[in-house]
Amino acid sequence: MFRAVEYIGPVGLGATSPQLFRAENSHGDSKVCVVKLSANRLGAKVLVNELLAAQFGCWLNLCFPPGGLIKISSEVLAGSRRLTAAGVLPGWHFGCEYLKGAGYVTKFNLHRAVNKEQMAGVMLFDHLFHNPDRTENRKNLLIRKEQDGYKIYAIDNSHLFRRGKWTIEMLKQLTDSITLNHRRSYGVLLKYYLKPTHFFKYVQIVKNIKDAELSEFMESIPGEWLPDLGERQALQEFITARRDKVDWVMRRLTDLIPNINRSANIH
């Protein structure tokens, strides 16, 4: 959870027109955050999607930048003519830490990453929640040189449920389906670097998520983001159903791994 203390400016990329703010986390540490505003042109449901991803990122220890709710006060908004003119309202928005110095993952630098096995969890998440945007948008996988080597980060989860702006009927249709994604970086990871065993620990964590934990997550979604109680119930039912199908999702994914690499120790 963050508290915005200063508006910096627009990021310049993305359908949700993300903005940069300086913020403080619950420990008082200052961070620069990429913020998606509740009044973005795709609607508040993409913030629900981002919050869902942030929660699963914590549960599964995924390589998502730390993110969550960010409170923006009327005082901070009043300091920006841009935000005032845009009619941005004070309250809860979604923010995640800005990754300074990161570049885009390509076929030329993917092999450098020291956390390629962590991408098994990201791929599992994307297939549980129907996120095709990780490879359709080449800017949603970043790589950054850090103290222990180059690290991949997966960003931008607004397009869960195929296109972000979901309905109850869409959730029902997506509950029992899967669209396998083995394009670009995902194809390379499956062909050369990942084995079925890399997915096992993430599957077990998902299976161990309790109904009470899912209910607690649903309660954390700001009321103004998802005011319809029917949609809240449908979303919780979808998440529960997908949790219970995680073995099936994993099998469909790992079937894409060539037999020659299933027991190979490739790094």
N, C-alpha and C positions, 0 to 999 in steps of 0.2 A: 504494500500500500504506500502511495506517494502523496506528497503535498506540494503543489506547484508554488514556486516562489518568484519566478521570473519568466516572461515570455521571450524567446530568442528569435523565432521566425519560422517560416515554412520549410519543410524538408525538400519539397519540389518534386517528389515522386509519389505515385500511388493514387488509385481511384478514390481513396478516402481522404485525400488531402491532409496527410499527417503534418503535425506541427512540432517544433522543438521547444521544450521548456526546461528550465533548470528547476530541479525538484529535490526535496528531502525525503528519505525513506523513514520508516518507523524507528530507525536507530539514530536518526539525525544526520546521516551521511548525505552529502550533496551529490546529485547525479544529473547528467543531461539525459532527458527522456524524449523518446519519440511518442507523441500523443495523438491518438485518434479521438476526435471530438464526437460527442453524442449526436450532434446535428450534422454529421457528415452526409454526403449525398446518397450513400448506400443505405443509410438508416442505422438505428441503434442496435439492430440484431447482429451486425458485424462486431460490435463491442462485446456482445454476449459470446460470440464465437471466439473472440480473442481471450476473454476471461476463462472460457472452457479450456482453451489450449494452455493458458498459463497454469491452470490447476493441474491438468494432466502432465504438464512439464515438470511441476514440482513432484507429483506422485512418482513419475517414471524417471526422474533425473535426466530429462531430455536437454539437448543443446539449444534451447530457446533462450534468448536474452531474458533476464529476470523482468517480470512484468506483473501488472495488476491494476487495481483501481487507483486513480489519481484524482485528488480533490483540487479543483480550480476555484479560487475565491473571486468575488466580484471586484476586490481590490486589484488583483493581478490582471483581470480582464480589462479594468478601467485604464491600465497603463499602456494598452495597445490600441491604436486607432484601427488597425486591421481587424482585430477580434471584435471590437465594439461595432464596427461597420457590418461585420458578418453576423451580428446578433448572437454570438456564442453566449450561452447561459452558464452561470456558475453552477457547480455541483460536481457529480461524478463523471469522469471520462476514463479512457483506458490509456495507460502508458507503459512503455518498456524502456529499458536502458539503451541508450544510443551507443553503437559499437564504433568508436573512433578508429580509423585506420583500417577498416575492413574492406576487402574487395569481393568480387563475385567469384563463385566456384565455376571453374571451367574444366574441360578435359585435360588441360595442361597443368593444372595445379591440384586437382583432386587427390592425386597419389601422395601429395605432401602431408595431408591431414593426419594427425595423430589420433583422432577420435572417430575414424570411419566406422568402427563397430557401433558407436552410439547412434549412428544413422538408422540402424535396425529399429530402434525405438521410435524414431521420427517417422519412418516409413509405415510402421504398424499403426501409429496414431493417425497418419494421413488416410490410411485405408479404413480404419474404424469410422472416421468422420468425413469420408468422401471429400478429400481435399486434393483436387487435381492441379492446383495453382503452384505447387512447389516446383514443378518442372515446366509447366506451361509458361510461367513467368520466370525467366532466367535470373531475376534479381532477388529471388526469395531464398537463395542459399548463399551465405557469405563465408569467407575464409579470412582469418586474421592471424598474423604471427604473434605468438605470445611467448612467455618465458619457457614453457615446456614444448614449444613447437607450434606448427600451424594447426589452427582449430576451426572446424566447421561450425557455423551457427545457422539454424533454420529460423527464418523470420516471416512475419505477415501471415496470420491465420484467419483473416477476415472472410476468405472464400470457402469455409467449411460448408458441407452439405451442397457441394458442387458450385453454388454461385452466391453463397452468403445470405441472401434474403430468402430464408426458408419459410414454409408454411406448415401447418399441421399435416396436410395431405402429403406434402413432399416428404416429411419425416416418415410417414407410414410407408411410402413407396420405397424409401431408401433403407429401411430397417433390415430387409433380407437380401440386399443386393451388394455387389462389389464391382468396381471398375478397376482393373489392375493397371498400375502405372509403372512401366519400365522404360520410360523415355529418358534421354539425356543422362544426368548424373545417377538417377535411380537404376537405369540399365547397367551402367558401368559398375556400380556398387554390387548389384546382384550377380553380375557375371564374373567379377574378379576378386571381390573383397569380402563379401558376406557369406556366412554359412547358416544353416538352420539353427544351430546352437546359439548364435548371436541374438536370435529373437526370443529364446526361451525365457530369459529373466524378465523381459518386458511383459510377456504374456502372463507370467505368474503374478506380477504386480497388479496388472489389470484385473485378473481373476480375484485378487484379494481385496479389491476396493469394496467396501461395505455399503449397503443401501443407506445407512445413516450418514456416511460420508458424502454420498451423492445428494442426499437431502440437504445437508449443510451447505454444499456448494450452491444448490439452487437458491437457498435463502440468501446467499451472498450477492446474488445478481440484483443490482439496484432496481427498484420498482418501476422507475421511469424508463428503463431500458426494455423491460418486458412486462408491461402492465396486464396483459391478457392471461388470466389464470389457466385457461385451456391450453394455451401455448406453453406455459411453464410445465404443465403436467405432461404434455406431449414430448417435450424435450427431455424431461427426466425419464420417461418411459423409453425413449430412443436410446439414451445413454446406457440405461440398464440393460436393454436388449443387446446392444452392441458389446457391452462388457461380457455378456453371457455367450456371445458368438466369437470371442477373440481367438479361440483355438482354430475355428474354421477360417477366419481371416488370415491367421498366420500360415496355415497350410496352403492356402491359395497363393500367398506371397512366396513362400519358400519353394513351391513347385516351379518357380521361375529360375531358380538357381541351377545352373548346369550340374549334372551328376558328377562331372570330373572335379568340381569344386566343393562338393558336399562334405567331404572329409579332409580336404586339403587345408593346410595351415598357411593361408595366404595373408600377408600383411602389407 
